[in-house]
Amino acid sequence: MSKDSLIKGTLILAVAALVARVLGVVQKVPLIHLIGDSGMATFGIAFNIYTILMTVATAGIPSALSKMVSERMELGRYAEAERVYKAAVMFAIAAGAFMTILLILFAPLYASKVGDESAVLAIRALAPALLLFPLIAIMRGYFQGRQRMMPNGISQIIEQVLRLITAIGLAYLLLQLDWGHDWAVAGASFGGVMGSVGAFAILYMFYKLLRAKDEEHGRTPTPSGWEKARQLSYGVIYRDIFRLSVPIVLFSIAVPLIYFIDSSTVIPLLQDTIGADQAKDELGILTGRAQSLAGIPIILAIALSQSIVPIVSAAYARKDLTQVNRQASKALQISLLTGLPVILAIAAAGRSVNGLLFPDEKGTGVIVFLTLTALFQILMQTSGAILMGIGLMRPLIVNVVAGIVIKVAFSFILAPWLGIYGIVTATALCFITMMLLNLRVLRQRVRFRVLTLPRWIRLLFIAAVSFTAGFAVERGLHALIHDWPFKLGYFLTAGITGGLVTALFIALLIGLRVIKPEELDRLPGPLRKLLRKGAALLGR
């Protein structure tokens, strides 16, 4: 696969992931209006336990399957590629059935332990989605191995669209029918099931089209090929899949596990000091509002930087350390400089964004705090992806374990003193720990440099000035126009504040020469053009 097609394929998935993330945020806006923060807490409990089970069942396996299928197709061993795919499908069906039954049976016990008995319905309503999602993950890995990224991108978008329509539609309908709040939350959870059905339908359609094209071009197994493929036992196939995928699973599970820890511990940790109902509302704000908004800069920065990670992996494999150093520096620099202005814009406009999207301004402080910590998550995930690319899986997993230990320990230590802010602080410390450990390990193998010390100082100054200016403008506009009808005041304040922070950040970035002219060529095309135009306007 050429470097250009590799980056093109990665960017297709990046755009699809970004659209899916935006649709995920869009879904939560009307849901909070319908079921409130308390309902979003229940929804978050169901969704986070489902996410972590799905990650355990599927994460890493698509990447492993992609590698195994791609190698065999390249060598013309079509029957072996199909046998590997069939073995993976069998595993997906078994894993999906097991996870679904597990979730249905243990829903009452888990809901009781986390302090929200009403979560039982929501968990069970979402459980059937696990029947299909392992299979969906396998199919996406197969298409990736066949260098077909479009089916994966389209299926992600269809999945989110159907999830959104079903969740909002059922929640609204069940409330109108007076079925009660718990059933409305369960209806919202059932959106995940319909999303899985839609994604599977799209992938199956593309699979049939690809099989027809294979037959047309003679890429189908021959009888002798099948005979030889049968010598490849399922045991060997599963051994190879799990050998490749288990380390990826352990890294991929880091963020879902942090969210799972939050949804499992917030109510028990806070209910003795603020009461169970208020603790549930705080959890709803964290999962429904803060995590959604804080996730926006992360997906954009990671998507852009990870288009480079396969190139790092290929360069390391051929021992081209000069290219490894250059591309690792590039990935970290892109993730930093694309993520930071979005983080600052959302944080500075946090109150207005909160009031615009959600019923009130509750939880603005939590949104701002968690969004600011997203920078550590961005650098943690980018550095972790580079470590994966150069094969340093063991120290990466040790770093993840260390971060999770920090998260759990400081959640219990800080929550009694700081409440929900103690929970968010523990999350920040977790990401900082993993980020620093990843960078330390990476430094031992790769001579990367994101920025020189003087440019780091200038960047910190730029961030402080941009955020302070945006924060001041937001406060002034909020005092004047926040009560305008139809949330027009919130809309204008959020837009002006976010635009000001972004424009000021870019202008100062160019004006203070944090980015050198020769480094512009390292950046993605749209960002490079934007910075060049800005530099021309500033005469730099």
Secondary structure, 3 states (H helix, E strand, C coil): CCHHHHHHHHHHHHHHHHHHHHHHHHHHHHHHHHHHHHHHHHHHHHHHHHHHHHHHHHCCHHHHHHHHHHHHHHCCCHHHHHHHHHHHHHHHHHHHHHHHHHHHHHHHHHHHHCCCCCHHHHHHHHCCHHHHHHHHHHHHHHHHHCCCCHHHHHHHHHHHHHHHHHHHHHHHHHHHCCCCHHHHHHHHHCHHHHHHHHHHHHHHHHHHHHHHHHHHCCCCCCHHHHHHHCCCCHHHHHHHHHHHHHHHHHHHCHHHHHHHHHHHHHHHHHHHHHCHHHHHHHHHHHHHHHHHHHHHHHHHHHHHHHCCHHHHHHHHHCCCHHHHHHHHHHHHHHHHHHHHHHHHHHHHCHHHHHHHHCCCCCCHHHHHHHHHHHHHHHHHHHHHHHHHHCCCHHHHHHHHHHHHHHHHHHHHHHHHHHCHHHHHHHHHHHHHHHHHHHHHHHHHHCCCCCCCHHHHHHHHHHHHHHHHHHHHHHHHHHHHHCCCHHHHHHHHHHHHHHHHHHHHHHHHHHHCCCCCHHHHHHCCHHHHHHHHHHHHHCCC
